[in-house]
């Protein structure tokens, strides 16, 4: 029954059989059958079903509360057992933005599994923000401030930005000396389903603390950060991007930074590992430590633009 109660929690939290089945990677009809068996075992209806939606019955609401408590007790029991294991083992569910995941999290995961062969890792790279708790991720790597107070955040590094263009682009259009000159030039814009990065927040003048927002018109819009970089390398436009999305020195890619004597807004953003408000398991801590070791302190990407520590200040 405990497994069926766990499935019931997923259906209730997701609000749909289809979404819950997707998380569990099982067939929707099989999930529905398990919930029906659970209702028969308990002798009560847990869910009101219609063609469009499901809702909890009064009995379902009460049983959901108890089931969630049981799940948490079992989770704590597993964490306690893990803390006594000399060799880490178990399943780790990890999500990350796509490009950052491919550059850093993927490599850290491969090294981690080689070191701890009894660990299983599920990696999900997605540029939309997953429901970390609802989708039962153990760790989520995020760029920017944490939005969920139910999560603990451990900062791994800064998320500073630079304005980059190719050497061929500069030869064709010239080297802009002011933001006003810059925004007249072709640009490449990153636009996913949640955000469109078509503005630059930059100081009014070199050395000034007064920041001004400028709109940029993207001749090319893409929803993949890797495509933004390829377009910039091809000379199709300039782009403001986080240097944590680079994988090597920009000189090797024929890129140069622009307007480095101006201040850019970094919004005090960072790259953080997030995990739910509960006792951090040894496995979670070990994996975050492994990612931190791979990234380095200071982060390795700080070295990908020569003299970056003196730019955009």
Phi, psi and omega in degrees: 000329184299322179294319179292325175297322178297319177294322178299319177300316180299315180298316181295317181290323181277338179076012180197147176292321184297314181294317179296321178294324178297318179297319182277349182059045177232167180287140182301318181294324178294321178295315179301321179295320179295322178293321178297319178298318179299316178298320179294320180295320182277339179078020179220156174274129181264329186231140168268123184252139171222176181291339185253329187205168172236155176214157180279139170284172177300318177295321179299321179297316180294316182290327177299316179301315179292320181295321178296323177295319179296317179300317181294321178297316179295320179296318178296323179296318178295319179296322179296318179295319180298326183293342179261000181276132179283331179243116182304141178207165178120179182261135178237120179259121188230136175232153184200155168305149191302303186293315178299322178297316181290326183283322190234312186292320180300313181296318179297321180295317180298316180294322181295316181290330176292323180284323182237084187294346180271002179267136174249134183236133172251114180258131176232112179259121186205132181274356170265153186277114180288157171279097189300314181285313182298324180266005170062041173280144177275325180219139172231128176265128187226149175256127179101185183288148176289136182258349186244117181290350178274006182241146173267135181245132174241113183287133181255335182180171179280157178243059182283159186237164176215156174261120187239147173212164180275160177297324178294325177297316180296320178298325183280318187251348184090168182264107182296142182253347180222161175300325180297322177290322183298312188289351175278349184267158178300144180224164176244126186248134174269127184218105175255189185288345183254325185218149174237118184266079182241026177226151174235125177259111188218156182294152181296328181209161176304133179082351181278147175265357180276119183261145181227141180263132179240135173278140175242143180259112183279116173291340177223129175242134179222158180253013177235126181297327178296326178290327176301312181297318180297321179293320178294317178299327180281356178083018182280345180170172174269167177204143170268126183214154176291133182289347176289351177267004177269152179242359177195176182298137184296337178298324179293340180256004180071031182250155177224148176277147181247151175052044185289346178272000175263162176268137174251148177278118175262356175057017183055028180282156177219176173253121188232153169260124181250143174212156187297158178291084176198174181300126180289124181285155176304324181295316178298313181298317181298320182290318177297319176300320181295320178294318179298319179296320179294318181289318181092165175227111357293164182301146183300330183292343176297338181269358185278350172234111183302129179074018185299331183298340180258004182262155173056035182260000000 
